[in-house]
Amino acid sequence: MIPGFDRAVLGMTVGEEKTVTIPTGEAYGSRIDNLVLAVPREEMPEGLNPTVGQQLQMAQDDGSAAVVTVTEVSETMVTLDANHPLAGKDLVFEITLVVIQ
């Protein structure tokens, strides 16, 4: 859970409701321009027909996988964004505390 959400529920009682705005820095952070990259289409897996909004997994140098979102497609290039979809956004939650365990 994002830190801002954890702090928002502290001190709430069962049945309590509130609306909370969590700033970018306490949510998914700022967008990082270096996490957006343009890849030549010929480097994409064979048979893949990327579409804007599609999420793909991309292998990293350390062997782990990163989820990327296709943000632009042209005849020669595919632009991939590894930022979290909510990065750079303030978030608004309507919270109702149902139970404490």
Buried (B, 14 or more C-beta within 10 A) or exposed (E): EBEBBEEBBEEBEEEEEEEBEBEBEBBBBEBEEEBBEEBEBEEBEEEEEBEEEBEBEEEEEEEEEEEBBBBEBEEEBBBBBBBBEBBBBEBEBEBEBEEEE
